[in-house]
């Protein structure tokens, strides 16, 4: 199972959902879907933009856990 730790990185960087959504160029609704583990997929370009905005690595956001 892939866990999205986006909310953790956002808290560490002290950035709001609205601010991150604007920097990444996605809607707050789509960001919420990603944050709440509801997304079925994420584009590499979106992941790249999120990592750039949060100054982090993909592994800081995505985590694999056995079910």
Secondary structure, DSSP 4 states (H G I P E B T S, - for coil): -EEE-HHHHHHHHT--HHHHHHHHT--HHHHHHHHTT--S---HHHHHHHHHHHT--HHHHEEE---
